[in-house]
């Protein structure tokens, strides 16, 4: 090591160089068609209406949209996992669709090892199965471990290896880059670019969409008439539009929050003022401005003829005050007259 001028740890050699290579379809003809298709949930919420399009081996489509706008639903309509509630979806009888999503339990036999799965599903000898798994980046130490014990990224690689062996006419991929590292994402881009079949994917990975020069479909759900539109200006324009919309929504949300806060302040001030009038208590925060009024409010006026607590009426209060003043004055005058000084 010292002769090589390297004092750190040497990296562990990889079993294989990661390479996503998908087998091309045998027949380029088959495709899937949506004929006036639509979909609505049982509760009545509509996502799509009157969709009419065809997807075949020449298609390169990226589906984008907000959460809940129907992206996965559209992909499942296309693959036949969901039945439309309006119109129909037609598949060519020889059509092979390769499907990837993050619900791995639907795509993989968890009780088998990756090698057992590929050997039993595609009739491969063990060494060939290991080669495919390694090519898609699954470490050799994981080839003979039950699939249920693998991580999400490792399961993803087993699914991609399986897709490569299917020779599909169309690949339908739901967020295919989520479990992949940077090297594997680039390998996926290269593999899809070389693939001679169709590709329909859900993704917001700008590099994946841009490098594959994909047609952009924007799901809008119930916010638009059909629930789906194309964006001919590309992903960058779509992303800039999203940023502007988010900024406008943020400004509007801030304005609404300020208006509601002001309404709450006004409602509280009204309640405090009403409380003060009923109980004769000064309103907090107004003493400096309205000190005289608040101090006067401490003793609310009594109606004419009504006695205050202790049996002293309004007239009695005035008489008592006058009598007290008279007595004080008399003492003062007496002291002045006699020349005595009180101590």
C-alpha positions in Angstrom: 0.0 0.0 0.0 2.8 2.4 0.9 4.4 1.8 -2.5 1.2 2.9 -4.1 1.2 6.1 -2.1 -2.2 5.3 -0.6 -2.6 5.1 3.2 -6.4 4.8 3.4 -8.6 1.7 3.0 -8.9 0.3 -0.4 -12.5 0.2 -1.7 -14.1 -3.2 -1.9 -14.3 -4.3 -5.5 -17.8 -4.5 -7.0 -19.1 -7.8 -8.1 -20.3 -6.3 -11.4 -20.5 -2.9 -13.1 -24.1 -1.7 -12.8 -25.9 -1.9 -16.2 -29.6 -1.8 -16.8 -30.2 -3.6 -20.0 -33.7 -4.5 -21.0 -34.5 -7.1 -23.7 -36.2 -5.6 -26.7 -39.7 -6.9 -27.6 -40.0 -9.5 -30.3 -42.9 -7.8 -32.0 -43.0 -4.0 -32.2 -46.7 -3.9 -33.0 -48.9 -4.5 -29.9 -50.2 -1.6 -27.8 -52.9 -0.4 -25.5 -55.7 2.0 -26.2 -58.1 4.0 -24.1 -61.4 4.6 -25.8 -63.5 7.4 -24.2 -62.3 6.0 -20.9 -62.9 7.6 -17.5 -62.6 6.9 -13.8 -64.4 8.0 -10.7 -64.3 6.7 -7.2 -67.3 5.0 -5.6 -68.0 8.2 -3.6 -68.5 10.1 -6.8 -65.1 12.0 -7.1 -64.2 12.0 -10.7 -60.5 11.8 -11.9 -60.8 11.3 -15.6 -63.4 11.5 -18.4 -63.4 10.9 -22.1 -59.7 9.9 -22.4 -58.8 8.7 -25.9 -55.2 7.7 -26.7 -52.9 4.8 -27.7 -49.6 3.7 -26.2 -47.3 1.4 -28.1 -43.6 0.6 -28.6 -42.9 4.1 -29.9 -44.3 5.9 -26.9 -42.1 7.9 -24.4 -44.5 9.4 -21.8 -43.8 11.0 -18.4 -46.8 11.4 -16.2 -46.6 14.3 -13.7 -49.0 16.1 -11.4 -49.8 16.9 -7.8 -50.4 14.3 -5.2 -53.9 12.8 -5.5 -54.3 14.0 -9.1 -54.6 10.5 -10.4 -51.1 9.6 -11.7 -51.0 6.1 -10.3 -54.7 5.5 -11.2 -53.9 6.4 -14.9 -51.0 4.0 -15.0 -53.2 1.2 -13.5 -55.9 1.9 -16.0 -53.3 1.5 -18.7 -51.9 -1.8 -17.3 -55.3 -3.2 -16.7 -55.0 -3.3 -12.9 -58.0 -1.0 -12.7 -61.2 -1.1 -14.8 -62.5 2.2 -16.1 -65.9 3.4 -14.8 -66.5 4.9 -18.3 -65.5 3.7 -21.7 -62.9 0.9 -22.2 -59.3 0.0 -22.2 -58.2 -2.3 -25.0 -55.0 -4.4 -25.0 -53.6 -6.3 -28.0 -53.7 -10.0 -27.2 -50.0 -10.4 -27.5 -49.1 -7.3 -25.5 -46.5 -7.7 -22.7 -46.4 -4.9 -20.1 -43.5 -4.8 -17.7 -44.7 -3.2 -14.5 -42.7 -1.5 -11.7 -44.1 0.1 -8.6 -43.0 0.4 -4.9 -45.5 -2.2 -3.7 -42.9 -5.0 -4.1 -45.1 -7.6 -2.4 -47.3 -7.5 -5.5 -44.3 -8.1 -7.8 -42.0 -10.5 -5.9 -42.4 -13.8 -4.1 -41.1 -12.8 -0.7 -40.4 -16.4 0.5 -38.0 -17.1 -2.3 -34.4 -15.9 -2.8 -33.6 -13.7 -5.8 -31.9 -16.5 -7.6 -34.8 -19.0 -6.9 -37.2 -16.4 -8.3 -35.4 -15.8 -11.6 -34.7 -19.5 -12.1 -38.3 -20.6 -11.5 -39.9 -17.7 -13.3 -37.7 -17.6 -16.4 -36.0 -21.0 -16.5 -32.5 -19.6 -16.1 -29.6 -21.6 -14.8 -28.3 -20.4 -11.4 -25.2 -18.8 -12.9 -27.2 -16.9 -15.5 -29.6 -15.6 -12.8 -26.7 -14.4 -10.7 -25.3 -12.6 -13.7 -28.5 -10.7 -14.3 -28.8 -9.8 -10.6 -25.3 -8.5 -10.5 -25.7 -6.5 -13.7 -28.6 -4.6 -12.0 -26.4 -3.9 -8.9 -27.5 -6.6 -6.4 -24.5 -7.6 -4.4 -23.6 -11.3 -4.6 -24.0 -11.7 -0.8 -27.7 -11.0 -1.3 -28.4 -13.5 -4.1 -29.3 -16.4 -1.8 -31.2 -14.4 0.9 -35.0 -14.5 1.0 -36.4 -11.5 -0.8 -38.4 -10.4 2.3 -35.1 -9.8 4.1 -33.8 -7.4 1.4 -33.9 -3.6 1.7 -36.1 -1.5 -0.5 -33.3 -0.7 -2.9 -32.3 -4.4 -3.2 -35.9 -5.4 -3.9 -36.0 -2.7 -6.6 -33.0 -4.3 -8.3 -34.6 -7.7 -8.3 -37.7 -6.2 -10.0 -35.6 -4.5 -12.7 -33.7 -7.7 -13.4 -37.1 -9.5 -13.8 -38.3 -6.8 -16.1 -35.2 -7.1 -18.3 -36.0 -10.8 -18.8 -39.6 -10.2 -19.9 -38.9 -8.5 -23.2 -41.9 -6.3 -22.7 -43.5 -4.2 -25.4 -44.2 -1.4 -22.9 -42.5 -0.6 -19.5 -44.8 1.1 -17.0 -42.8 2.5 -14.2 -44.1 4.2 -11.0 -41.3 6.4 -9.4 -38.5 4.1 -10.6 -35.6 6.1 -9.2 -36.8 6.4 -5.6 -34.6 3.5 -4.3 -31.6 4.0 -6.6 -28.3 5.7 -6.1 -26.8 8.1 -8.6 -24.9 5.5 -10.5 -28.0 3.3 -10.8 -30.2 6.2 -11.9 -27.7 6.9 -14.8 -27.7 3.2 -15.6 -31.5 3.3 -15.8 -31.5 6.3 -18.1 -29.0 4.6 -20.4 -31.0 1.4 -20.3 -34.3 3.1 -21.1 -32.7 5.1 -23.9 -31.4 2.0 -25.6 -34.7 0.1 -25.1 -36.7 -0.4 -28.3 -40.1 -0.7 -26.6 -42.4 1.9 -25.1 -41.9 3.7 -21.8 -44.6 5.2 -19.6 -43.4 6.4 -16.2 -44.4 8.5 -13.2 -41.6 10.6 -12.1 -40.5 14.1 -11.1 -36.8 13.3 -11.7 -35.8 16.1 -14.1 -32.8 14.3 -15.5 -34.7 11.1 -16.2 -37.4 13.0 -18.1 -35.1 15.4 -19.9 -32.5 12.9 -21.1 -35.2 10.6 -22.4 -37.0 13.4 -24.3 -40.3 12.3 -23.0 -43.8 13.6 -23.9 -45.2 15.2 -20.8 -48.7 14.4 -19.5 -50.1 16.4 -16.6 -52.7 14.9 -14.4 -55.1 17.5 -13.0 -57.8 15.2 -11.6 -61.2 16.8 -10.9 -59.6 20.3 -11.4 -60.1 20.1 -15.2 -62.7 18.8 -17.6 -60.9 15.6 -18.7 -58.4 15.3 -15.8 -55.4 15.1 -18.1 -53.6 17.4 -20.5 -50.3 17.4 -22.4 -47.6 19.9 -21.9 -45.8 20.5 -25.2 -43.4 23.1 -23.7 -41.5 20.4 -21.7 -40.7 19.7 -18.1 -38.7 22.8 -17.4 -41.7 25.0 -18.3 -44.0 22.8 -16.3 -41.7 23.1 -13.2 -41.4 26.9 -13.6 -45.2 27.1 -13.7 -45.4 25.0 -10.5 -43.0 27.4 -8.7 -45.0 30.4 -9.8 -48.2 28.7 -8.6 -46.7 27.8 -5.3 -45.5 31.4 -4.8 -49.0 32.8 -5.6 -50.6 30.2 -3.2 -48.1 31.2 -0.4 -48.9 34.9 -0.8 -52.6 34.2 -0.8 -52.3 31.9 2.3 -50.3 34.6 4.1 -53.0 37.2 3.3 -55.8 34.9 4.5 -53.9 34.2 7.7 -53.4 37.9 8.4 -57.1 38.6 7.8 -58.2 35.8 10.1 -55.8 37.0 12.8 -57.3 40.5 12.5 -60.8 39.1 12.7 -59.8 37.2 15.9 -58.3 40.3 17.4 -61.4 42.3 16.7 -63.7 39.6 18.1 -61.6 39.5 21.3 -61.7 43.3 21.7 -65.5 43.2 21.2 -65.9 40.5 23.9 -63.7 42.4 26.3 -65.6 45.6 25.8 -68.9 43.8 26.3 -67.5 42.2 29.5 -66.4 45.6 30.8 -69.8 47.2 30.3 -71.6 44.4 32.1 -69.2 44.1 35.1 -67.7 47.6 35.3 -64.2 46.3 34.7 -61.8 48.4 32.6 -60.7 46.8 29.3 -57.0 45.6 29.5 -54.6 47.7 27.4 -56.9 50.8 27.3 -56.1 52.2 30.7 -53.4 54.6 29.5 -55.6 55.9 26.7 -59.0 56.0 28.5 -57.8 56.1 32.2 -60.5 58.4 33.4 -63.3 56.5 31.7 -62.0 53.2 33.0 -61.6 54.5 36.6 -65.1 55.8 36.5 -66.3 52.5 35.3 -65.1 50.8 38.5 -68.2 52.1 40.3 -71.1 51.9 38.0 -73.8 54.5 38.6 -76.9 53.3 40.4 -80.4 54.0 39.2 -82.2 56.9 41.0 -83.6 55.9 44.4 -81.7 52.6 44.5 -79.6 51.9 47.6 -76.0 50.9 47.4 -74.8 48.0 49.5 -74.9 48.9 53.2 -78.2 50.8 52.9 -76.7 54.0 51.7 -78.7 55.4 48.8 -77.5 57.9 46.1 -78.9 60.8 48.1 -77.5 59.5 51.3 -74.0 59.3 49.8 -74.2 63.0 48.9 -75.5 64.0 52.3 -72.9 62.1 54.2 -70.1 63.7 52.1 -71.6 67.2 52.7 -71.8 66.6 56.5 -68.2 65.4 56.6 -67.0 68.5 54.8 -69.1 70.7 57.2 -67.5 69.1 60.2 -64.0 69.5 58.9 -64.7 73.1 58.2 -66.1 73.7 61.7 -63.0 72.2 63.4 -60.8 74.4 61.2 -62.7 77.5 62.0 -62.7 76.7 65.7 -59.0 76.1 65.7 -58.4 79.4 64.0 -60.8 81.3 66.3 -59.2 80.0 69.5 -55.6 80.0 68.2 -55.2 76.4 69.3 -53.1 74.0 67.3 -54.2 70.4 66.9 -51.5 67.8 67.5 
